[in-house]
Structure formats: structure tokens, C-alpha cells
Amino acid sequence: MATLRTSTAQPAGALHIGWQALRHSINWLYLVPALVFFIGYQVYPIIQVFLISFTDYHYLRPGPAAWVGLQNYVNALGDPLVGQGLLRAAAFTVMFLPGTIFVPLFLAILVDRVKNKRLSVLYRMILLIPAVIPGPMIFILWKWMYDFEIGPINHLLVDVLHLFTFRTAPQWLGNSALALPAIAVMEVWWGLGYHTMFFLAGLASIPHELFDAAKVDGANEWKMFWHVTRPRLQPVLLILVVLRFGSAMAVIDEYLIMGGFNRALPTYTWTVYMWHLGFQLGDWFQGYAAAIGWIGAAAMLVVVVFLFRIFRNRD
């Protein structure tokens, strides 16, 4: 009888395992739309641009493109506009990254300590207001605010505070050393609420018992931040620094709206140069523009690897 029960149980177990395997394989089908979108709109264009960078591809020219090998890369590495554009983008990133990390972190710590739930929700909603405003509207708004003649910032400095005259008022945009810092301030303000929410989520995962224990041991606010809060926010810091570094180095919409295609302006970075070559200048030198894009991407990748080493979790 024992043998009979064992033999009848085996097909049932095999059937159950087969059904689980079938369900597991069916679950993978739900990933197909995302995979199609990712391959069609992400992987394929990246591969296509990589191949184009080795040719003299011009969209407006009839006939197939000629293979030029590494010539586009050699020309781009010797192009002063590429090096200058990368340096300008790096300068903007250095101005932008500290503000987009430290200011939201400070605000997140303040909001996290608000005990009144209604006030806490109100503060979060106010912080998120800039994040829900469309980008072009933000750029046009700040371009008006920075206007030399009618902008409210210069009106405040000249007519209200009398810190400058009309002739000595700051030139925020255009061919000015203030152009990149001005855009960096705009970007920090725009992403303030979004980045603060990142840190608030990280703070919510830290047990309050750790802070209570640190207070009992006599730790002050700075020691609690440095030894309790900072190590546990390390993954959030890594994500934000890497994401914001990549977006800051690849900024283009803001530069086009604030400065256009004037090569003498500080806003003419490598991304604007790439777009200018690929879609604006007469013959559309898209093979050369693709090579510039890959040089910029490679430079960014080197820095990202370095950032991963700095901000990695050492626990």
C-alpha cells in the first residue's frame, strides 16, 4: 500500500511542478512590451549612432555613407570646440551638483523633523510645485527673470535695493561669466522638491532608535548626522550624484533657449555643438556629430565609475 501511495503521489507532484514552471514562463511574457520598447527606442538607436560615428553619414546626401573608420574621432579629439564644450559642461556640473545635493538634504532633514503631519504634507507639496511645471515654461520664466532691462531680479537690485545702477546691473545671460551659474541656480530650484523627496525616503528608512541611542551617548546634531544619517543615506547619495552628473553634463534644452547657437557664449557646450552639427548646419554632419556624442559619453562614463568608487557602501 505504501508503494501504491508513493506511485500515485509522484504524478501529482510532477504535475504541480509543471504547472508552476508554466506559470513562471507566462509571467515573463509581461516583460515583452517593455523589452520591445527598450530595444526599439534605446538599444537600437545607440547601436545605430555608434555605427554612424564611423562613417561620413549626411542625412541630406543621396547614396550610402562611406566608411571612414576612426577619422571622425581623430578630428573630434583635435577640435577645440569639443574640448571647450566639455570644459564648459564640466564647469556647469561643478556649480550644479553641490546645490542639488546639499540643499535638498538640508531641507529633507528639516521637513523630516516636523511632527505635525498636516504641516509636513504642506511643506512637501510646496517643495514639489516646481517639479510639476513643464520644462520649457521654467526656462522661459527664468529667462524673463534674468532679463537685463525688464527682469524682476535686476529691478530688485537696481530700483529697490539700489545696489547697482542701470549701467552696472548684472548681465545674467548672454556672453557673461554669470550665465552658467544663473542656469545652475535655476536647475537647483527646479529639482529642489524632487531631490528632497529622495532624501526624505532615505530618512524614513532609518530607525529612530539609532538617534535616541546616539543622544544617550552624548552625540550632538553634527555627530548624529555624520555617524548615523550619512552612512545610511549613502545609496541615495550615489543614485542622485550619478543621475544628476549625467543630466548636468548632457544639458541642452536650457542652453538652446538661454543662448542659442552662438559659439562665443558660455552655453555653447559639447551637446549644443553636437546638435548644431547634426541638425542645423547646412550639410548635417551627422557622422561627425555622432563621434562627438560618443566622446562625451565615454568621458562621462569614466567619471561615473569614479563616483561609484567614492560613494559605494563600505559596510
Secondary structure, 3 states (H helix, E strand, C coil): CHHHHHHHHHHHHHHHHHHHHHHHHHHHHCCHHHHHHHHHHHHHHHHHHHHHCCECCECCCCCCCCECCCHHHHHHHCCHHHHHHHHHHHHHHHHHHHHHHHHHHHHHHHHHCCCCHHHHHHHHHHHHCHHHCCHHHHHHHHHHHCCCCCCHHHHHHHHHCCCCCCCCCCCCCCCCCCHHHHHHHHHHHHCHHHHHHHHHHHHHCCCHHHHHHHHHCCCCHHHHHHHHHHHHCHHHHHHHHHHHHHHHHCCCHHHHHHCCCCCCCCCCCHHHHHHHHHHCCCCCEHHHHHHHHHHHHHHHHHHHHHHHHHHCCCC
